[in-house]
Amino acid sequence: MKLKRLLFPIFLFGMVFQSCTKDFEIEKNLSKSEYDRYNDRAFNWVEQQRYDSAFYYFHKSKSVAQSSEQMVYSLLQIASIEQKYCDFAGSEETITLAYENCTNPIYFPTIYNLLGLAFLEQYNYEEALLYFNKCYNYSLKELDKSIVKNNIAYVYLEKKEFNKAIAVLSKIVTNDSLQADKKQYAKVLDNLGYAYFKVNSPKALPYLTKSLAMRTALKNDFELIASYIHMAEYHQNSNPAFALAFAKKAYESAKNVNSPDDKIEALKFMITSSEPATAKQLALQQIALTDSIYKVRQSAKNQFIKIKYDSKKAIAEKEHHKTQKELVVVILITVIILAVLLLLFLRYRNRQKLKGSVYATETRIAKKIHDELANDVFQAMTFAETQDLNNPDSKETLLENLDTIYTRTRNISGDNCPIDTGENYSKLLIDLLHNYTSQEVNVIINGATSIDWHKLKKETKIAIYRVLQELMVNMKKHSQSTLVIISFNNFSKHIEIKYTDNGIGISSGTLPKKGLQNAENRIHAIKGTLTFENETQKGFKAKITIPK
């Protein structure tokens, strides 16, 4: 279970900001007004929880920074926002850049703490412990030392090394400076109680209860969520009614602070402790919320990447013009001339290649049409001319022949339609599936982001795209479904994709249709398997298994 309020992500920022303020007073001759103006705007957006806008202005302040102090401060703010959007790989890159430019040791505790969090969220626990310990070894206040120790204990909780977590937390729970800070003290009590719970110790409930009481007195919904979730888990097996009550409280607190991750966590326990009918509705709510979070965060990550790219480009151009103005003119003219010559050459060569490619494509398509369609069309025409189409059997035969012709025509068209298997493949695939959502049909996609699409071969991506497309077309044409669920699962040796709908199914005499036979052939071509489960009037299921 990942509840980030059990950690202390950027506990040193206040200290860093105070230090920066003093240092920047000495730098009045630098671009102080411009730098501070961007930072002021960024912090205004932070207060409104508009972190995408804050991210933009912190990048602006970084771009006009006139010292390593200013640059590092902006970078650390950027890294913290990336972590809010779960872009921990991007945050790691930003923090590393801050470390490389850092000349003031006062920043190192924050850098090490943020790196520890980034590695922790990427499940690299050893690196997380390494950087949390580095953070601890710096000269910190007694309270800060306890905070870092709590983060170290949390890593042990994630590693399920509960006795190690207990050993760390038991030493700091009696610290006077920690006990004086009620909010932080409640965190440690909650973590310690949870660790005792995991080793079945009777000490668990008193610690959890004490933490809950302190947080209730503080009237902080954000802090209360962790206590409610832990109490729900504690009572899950022994008293489901208690567990459900605490899970509902966690959900309400998560709504109050607008924390979708915590809503999902609370829903998990509500589902476990509820009746089957209610649990189903909660599960659908959880799936919808998960998809919504993914879209928001993916959009933010894409925006962050663009801002970073634009910022790097602007800095590079600024330095380039600053140091090599005269040389740029000569290089620019030379490049333009060479570019024009190269463009003319490439256009000529591409024309020649295009002519050859067009001819080859036309020849191939013409051959397919001749070999695969011409005879079928002629046969269908002859049949229509010679048979009594008022006869139901003759009419059905003609329709089947036309359906065969249509399928072959569609296959020829589909085989020649390119699919982007590069960086945009994941979005392209998800968009394909979502395109089948309508007022009549709800399409739910689960786990698509768990697949590392970059590691799959181009042929595998194409096969997956075409097969899912075939299943969705089949659903649209025949199933009369109102709900389709597509789940992606990433295992160590294979990828599994499950398709389920609640349509009318397909009668055993017609399973599989030609389109589904084509889908089977595609999967077999990449050494995978495609299996069908079908019950008339009870929906249709398909499972795709592809070895890595």
RAWO-V490581 format. One record per residue. RES is the residue in one letter. PHI is phi in degrees with one decimal (* if undefined). OMEGA is omega in whole degrees, -180 to 180 (999 if undefined). Layout:
RES/PHI/OMEGA, RES/PHI/OMEGA
//
This chain:
M/*/-175, K/-113.5/176, L/-115.2/-169, K/-68.8/180, R/-73.7/174, L/-77.3/178, L/-103.4/176, F/-124.8/-166, P/-63.7/-173, I/-132.4/-171, F/-70.1/-177, L/-99.7/-174, F/-65.1/177, G/-61.3/180, M/-64.5/180, V/-63.1/-177, F/-64.2/178, Q/-62.5/180, S/-63.3/-180, C/-61.8/-179, T/-60.7/180, K/-65.3/-179, D/-65.1/-175, F/-72.3/177, E/-63.1/180, I/-77.0/-172, E/-105.8/-177, K/-65.0/-180, N/-77.3/-180, L/-88.8/-177, S/-76.7/-174, K/-65.2/-176, S/-63.0/-180, E/-67.6/-180, Y/-61.0/-179, D/-67.6/180, R/-63.3/178, Y/-65.5/179, N/-64.4/179, D/-60.0/178, R/-63.0/-179, A/-61.5/-179, F/-67.8/175, N/-61.4/179, W/-70.0/177, V/-61.0/180, E/-61.4/179, Q/-92.1/-179, Q/60.0/173, R/-98.7/-170, Y/-73.1/178, D/-66.1/177, S/-69.4/177, A/-61.7/179, F/-56.7/-179, Y/-60.1/-176, Y/-76.4/173, F/-66.6/175, H/-66.7/176, K/-61.5/-180, S/-64.2/177, K/-63.2/-176, S/-69.2/180, V/-105.8/-180, A/-59.8/-179, Q/-108.3/178, S/-151.0/178, S/-64.5/178, E/-57.8/-179, Q/-65.1/-178, M/-63.6/-178, V/-62.6/-180, Y/-60.3/179, S/-64.0/-179, L/-62.8/180, L/-66.5/176, Q/-66.2/178, I/-61.7/-179, A/-61.2/-180, S/-66.9/178, I/-68.8/177, E/-59.7/178, Q/-69.6/177, K/-62.4/179, Y/-96.9/176, C/61.6/175, D/-93.1/-171, F/-76.9/175, A/-67.1/177, G/-64.2/178, S/-64.4/178, E/-59.1/179, E/-63.4/-180, T/-65.4/-180, I/-65.1/178, T/-61.0/177, L/-63.6/177, A/-62.9/179, Y/-61.8/-179, E/-65.3/-178, N/-100.9/-174, C/-81.2/177, T/-119.0/-179, N/-107.9/-176, P/-59.3/-178, I/-63.8/-180, Y/-82.3/-171, F/-61.1/177, P/-57.5/179, T/-65.7/179, I/-59.8/-178, Y/-66.0/180, N/-64.8/179, L/-65.6/176, L/-64.1/177, G/-59.5/178, L/-64.4/-179, A/-62.4/179, F/-68.9/178, L/-59.8/-178, E/-70.7/175, Q/-98.3/176, Y/64.0/175, N/-98.0/-169, Y/-68.6/-179, E/-65.5/178, E/-66.2/178, A/-61.0/178, L/-62.9/180, L/-57.7/-175, Y/-78.5/174, F/-65.8/178, N/-67.8/175, K/-62.2/178, C/-61.7/-178, Y/-64.0/-175, N/-72.2/176, Y/-78.9/-178, S/-72.2/-179, L/-120.5/173, K/-68.0/-178, E/-59.9/178, L/-63.5/180, D/-61.9/178, K/-61.9/178, S/-64.8/180, I/-62.8/180, V/-65.5/178, K/-61.1/177, N/-62.6/177, N/-63.5/178, I/-62.9/179, A/-62.9/180, Y/-63.9/176, V/-60.6/178, Y/-63.3/176, L/-61.7/179, E/-66.2/178, K/-81.2/-178, K/64.4/174, E/-96.6/-168, F/-68.8/180, N/-66.4/176, K/-65.3/178, A/-62.7/179, I/-62.2/-179, A/-61.3/-180, V/-71.6/-175, L/-69.5/-180, S/-63.6/-179, K/-76.5/-176, I/-96.0/-174, V/-66.8/180, T/-95.5/-178, N/-66.9/-176, D/-63.9/-179, S/-66.3/177, L/-70.2/-179, Q/-64.8/179, A/-71.3/178, D/-100.0/-172, K/-58.1/-177, K/-63.8/-178, Q/-72.3/180, Y/-62.2/179, A/-63.2/178, K/-62.0/-178, V/-64.9/177, L/-58.5/-179, D/-65.4/178, N/-62.4/-180, L/-65.9/178, G/-61.6/179, Y/-66.1/179, A/-63.5/177, Y/-62.6/177, F/-58.7/-177, K/-70.6/176, V/-106.0/176, N/60.4/179, S/-91.7/177, P/-67.8/178, K/-72.2/-172, A/-60.7/-172, L/-60.7/178, P/-58.2/179, Y/-66.1/180, L/-62.6/-179, T/-66.7/180, K/-63.8/178, S/-61.9/180, L/-61.8/-179, A/-64.0/179, M/-64.6/-178, R/-69.5/176, T/-63.4/179, A/-65.6/179, L/-73.6/179, K/56.2/-180, N/-112.8/-177, D/-58.3/-177, F/-61.6/179, E/-74.0/-177, L/-65.8/-177, I/-56.1/-178, A/-60.2/180, S/-64.0/179, Y/-61.0/-180, I/-64.1/-180, H/-66.2/177, M/-66.8/177, A/-62.8/180, E/-67.2/-179, Y/-61.4/-176, H/-94.2/-172, Q/-57.2/-177, N/-90.5/-175, S/-82.2/-177, N/-149.1/-177, P/-55.6/-180, A/-65.5/176, F/-61.8/-179, A/-58.9/-180, L/-64.1/-180, A/-63.2/179, F/-68.3/179, A/-63.5/178, K/-65.3/177, K/-63.6/178, A/-62.5/-180, Y/-64.8/180, E/-65.1/177, S/-64.3/178, A/-63.6/176, K/-64.7/-178, N/-64.2/-179, V/-101.4/178, N/56.0/180, S/-114.9/-177, P/-63.9/179, D/-60.6/-180, D/-71.9/174, K/-59.9/-180, I/-62.4/180, E/-60.9/179, A/-65.9/180, L/-61.4/179, K/-57.2/-179, F/-74.8/176, M/-65.2/178, I/-63.1/-178, T/-63.1/-174, S/-98.2/-176, S/-102.5/174, E/-68.3/-176, P/-52.9/-178, A/-63.6/179, T/-67.6/-179, A/-60.8/180, K/-63.2/179, Q/-63.2/179, L/-65.3/180, A/-65.1/177, L/-63.7/177, Q/-63.8/179, Q/-65.2/180, I/-63.1/180, A/-62.5/-180, L/-66.3/179, T/-62.0/179, D/-61.9/-180, S/-64.2/179, I/-62.4/-179, Y/-59.9/-178, K/-63.1/-179, V/-63.1/-177, R/-70.6/179, Q/-65.5/177, S/-62.4/180, A/-64.8/180, K/-61.4/178, N/-61.5/179, Q/-66.9/178, F/-61.6/-180, I/-61.4/180, K/-65.0/180, I/-62.8/179, K/-61.6/-179, Y/-62.6/180, D/-62.3/-180, S/-66.5/179, K/-62.4/-180, K/-64.7/-179, A/-65.0/180, I/-64.7/-180, A/-62.3/179, E/-66.1/180, K/-63.6/179, E/-67.0/-179, H/-63.3/-180, H/-70.3/-177, K/-72.8/-172, T/-106.1/-173, Q/-138.2/-177, K/-61.9/-177, E/-67.4/-179, L/-65.6/-179, V/-61.7/-178, V/-60.1/-180, V/-62.2/-179, I/-62.5/-178, L/-61.7/180, I/-62.3/180, T/-61.4/-179, V/-63.8/-179, I/-62.1/180, I/-61.5/180, L/-62.7/-180, A/-64.9/179, V/-62.4/179, L/-62.1/180, L/-65.1/179, L/-62.2/179, L/-62.3/179, F/-64.9/-179, L/-65.2/178, R/-64.3/179, Y/-63.6/-179, R/-64.9/180, N/-66.3/176, R/-60.3/-179, Q/-64.1/179, K/-65.0/-179, L/-63.5/178, K/-59.7/-180, G/-64.9/-179, S/-66.1/179, V/-61.9/-180, Y/-62.8/-179, A/-64.3/180, T/-65.5/179, E/-62.4/180, T/-63.7/-178, R/-64.6/-179, I/-65.8/180, A/-61.2/180, K/-65.2/179, K/-63.2/-180, I/-63.1/-179, H/-66.1/-174, D/-73.4/-170, E/-101.5/-172, L/-111.3/-171, A/-55.9/-178, N/-64.0/-180, D/-64.8/179, V/-63.3/180, F/-60.5/-179, Q/-63.9/179, A/-64.8/178, M/-61.9/-180, T/-61.9/-180, F/-61.9/-179, A/-65.4/-179, E/-75.8/-170, T/-102.5/-175, Q/-109.0/176, D/-83.2/-175, L/-76.9/173, N/-75.1/176, N/-74.4/-177, P/-56.5/-179, D/-66.1/179, S/-65.9/179, K/-62.2/-180, E/-65.4/178, T/-63.2/179, L/-62.3/180, L/-62.7/178, E/-64.5/178, N/-63.5/179, L/-64.8/178, D/-64.3/177, T/-62.1/179, I/-62.6/179, Y/-60.9/-179, T/-61.4/-179, R/-66.3/178, T/-61.5/180, R/-64.4/179, N/-64.6/178, I/-62.4/179, S/-65.7/-178, G/-65.4/-179, D/-64.6/-177, N/-104.7/178, C/-96.4/-176, P/-70.2/176, I/-120.5/178, D/-75.9/-179, T/-99.7/-178, G/-91.8/-175, E/-61.5/-175, N/-89.6/-173, Y/-60.1/-177, S/-58.5/180, K/-64.2/-180, L/-61.5/-179, L/-66.0/-180, I/-64.7/178, D/-61.8/178, L/-56.1/-177, L/-69.2/-180, H/-67.1/-180, N/-62.6/-179, Y/-89.9/175, T/-74.6/180, S/-148.6/177, Q/-64.4/-178, E/-92.1/-173, V/-124.9/175, N/-108.9/-179, V/-106.5/180, I/-112.6/-180, I/-113.5/-176, N/-130.4/172, G/84.6/-178, A/-61.3/-178, T/-77.8/179, S/-77.6/-179, I/-89.9/175, D/-86.1/-174, W/-62.7/-177, H/-64.1/-177, K/-85.7/-179, L/-84.7/178, K/-69.7/180, K/-58.4/-178, E/-63.2/180, T/-66.9/179, K/-61.7/-180, I/-62.6/-179, A/-63.0/179, I/-60.5/-179, Y/-59.5/-176, R/-66.9/-178, V/-68.0/178, L/-63.6/177, Q/-61.4/-180, E/-64.1/179, L/-64.4/-179, M/-69.4/177, V/-62.7/179, N/-60.8/177, M/-61.3/-176, K/-61.8/-175, K/-80.3/-165, H/-122.1/-162, S/-81.9/-173, Q/58.6/-178, S/-75.7/169, T/-115.8/-180, L/-141.1/176, V/-126.7/178, I/-120.8/178, I/-120.2/-176, S/-114.5/177, F/-108.9/179, N/-129.3/-177, N/-107.9/178, F/-106.2/-174, S/-64.3/-175, K/-115.7/-179, H/-156.5/175, I/-110.1/-179, E/-124.6/178, I/-123.3/-180, K/-112.8/176, Y/-113.7/178, T/-140.0/171, D/-134.6/-178, N/-107.8/-177, G/-79.2/-175, I/-82.8/-179, G/77.0/-180, I/-128.7/-180, S/-63.0/-175, S/-59.3/-179, G/-71.4/-178, T/-112.6/-179, L/-95.6/-7, P/-90.5/174, K/-74.9/-176, K/-61.8/179, G/-59.9/-180, L/-73.3/173, Q/-64.7/176, N/-61.9/179, A/-62.7/177, E/-60.1/-179, N/-62.4/179, R/-62.3/-178, I/-67.9/178, H/-63.3/-180, A/-65.2/178, I/-104.6/175, K/65.7/177, G/-105.9/178, T/-129.4/177, L/-133.0/-179, T/-119.3/-177, F/-120.0/170, E/-123.1/-173, N/-144.1/171, E/-134.9/-178, T/-57.9/-179, Q/72.4/-180, K/-123.2/174, G/97.0/-175, F/-136.1/179, K/-130.2/176, A/-140.8/178, K/-127.0/180, I/-108.6/177, T/-121.5/-176, I/-127.3/179, P/-69.2/178, K/-82.0/999
//
